[in-house]
Amino acid sequence: MVFTRLREFREKKGLTQSKVAGYLNCSQQVYSNYELGQRDIPTDVLIALVKLFDVSADYLLGITDNPKINR
């Protein structure tokens, strides 16, 4: 679930894997592994993705189907 949502939001923002990887300060291959589910996402990276995509962590993690952050 996390992996498909990462790709979904990356594509909605019109970003390449390389651009997101640059934002996260990691290689494109590492980010690709996150999207493919081949690598666990560290907490600090998850927080950065939540900020980049403007969605809740619960949504990215598949806990809820509501992508909005409750503020």
FISE-110438 format. One line per field, with one value per residue (C-alpha): residue number from 1; x, y, z; residue in one letter. Coordinates in nm, 4 decimals, decimal comma. Last residue first. Layout:
N
nr: (NUM  ...)
c1: (X  ...)
c2: (Y  ...)
c3: (Z  ...)
rest: (A  ...)
//
This chain:
71
nr: (71  70  69  68  67  66  65  64  63  62  61  60  59  58  57  56  55  54  53  52  51  50  49  48  47  46  45  44  43  42  41  40  39  38  37  36  35  34  33  32  31  30  29  28  27  26  25  24  23  22  21  20  19  18  17  16  15  14  13  12  11  10  9  8  7  6  5  4  3  2  1)
c1: (-0,4717  -0,5876  -0,3633  -0,5602  -0,5026  -0,8130  -0,7971  -0,6560  -0,3886  -0,2276  0,1145  0,0946  -0,2497  -0,1460  0,1555  -0,0883  -0,0574  0,1162  0,3274  0,6557  0,5706  0,4553  0,7584  0,9952  0,8289  0,8596  1,2287  1,2900  1,1039  1,3093  1,1295  1,1846  1,3461  1,2245  0,8722  0,8970  0,8432  1,1016  1,3461  1,3035  1,4023  1,7233  1,7927  1,7363  2,0039  1,9340  1,9103  1,5336  1,4737  1,7273  1,5509  1,2220  1,3756  1,5393  1,2143  1,0583  0,8031  0,4761  0,3064  0,0417  0,3245  0,4951  0,1600  0,0724  0,4267  0,4308  0,0761  0,1698  0,4575  0,2715  0,0000)
c2: (2,0384  1,6966  1,6019  1,4942  1,1603  0,9953  0,6229  0,5453  0,3194  0,2629  0,3944  0,6865  0,7723  0,7499  0,9679  1,2363  1,4046  1,7199  1,5320  1,6944  1,7212  1,3596  1,2533  1,4331  1,2643  0,9239  0,9934  1,0745  0,7592  0,5300  0,3720  -0,0016  -0,1207  -0,3475  -0,2084  -0,0997  0,2664  0,2546  0,0709  0,3469  0,5970  0,4041  0,3792  0,7514  0,8159  0,9864  1,3472  1,3295  1,6245  1,4789  1,1423  1,3149  1,4797  1,1539  0,9596  1,2100  1,4628  1,5644  1,6235  1,3646  1,1277  1,1521  1,1152  0,7910  0,6533  0,6944  0,5613  0,2421  0,1813  0,2505  0,0000)
c3: (1,1225  1,0064  0,7149  0,4139  0,2404  0,3888  0,3103  0,6518  0,7990  0,4591  0,5640  0,3222  0,4571  0,8218  0,7423  0,6326  0,2956  0,1777  -0,0806  0,0207  0,3901  0,4192  0,2145  0,4561  0,7541  0,5863  0,5181  0,8845  0,9883  0,7656  0,4685  0,4442  0,1208  -0,1568  -0,1505  -0,5137  -0,4304  -0,1510  -0,3808  -0,6381  -0,3690  -0,3018  -0,6757  -0,7278  -0,4677  -0,1365  -0,0207  0,0267  -0,2064  -0,4496  -0,4342  -0,5094  -0,8172  -0,9294  -0,8931  -1,1292  -1,0136  -1,1803  -0,8435  -0,9301  -1,0366  -0,6994  -0,5281  -0,7055  -0,6784  -0,3034  -0,2780  -0,4613  -0,2221  0,0965  0,0000)
rest: (R  N  I  K  P  N  D  T  I  G  L  L  Y  D  A  S  V  D  F  L  K  V  L  A  I  L  V  D  T  P  I  D  R  Q  G  L  E  Y  N  S  Y  V  Q  Q  S  C  N  L  Y  G  A  V  K  S  Q  T  L  G  K  K  E  R  F  E  R  L  R  T  F  V  M)
//
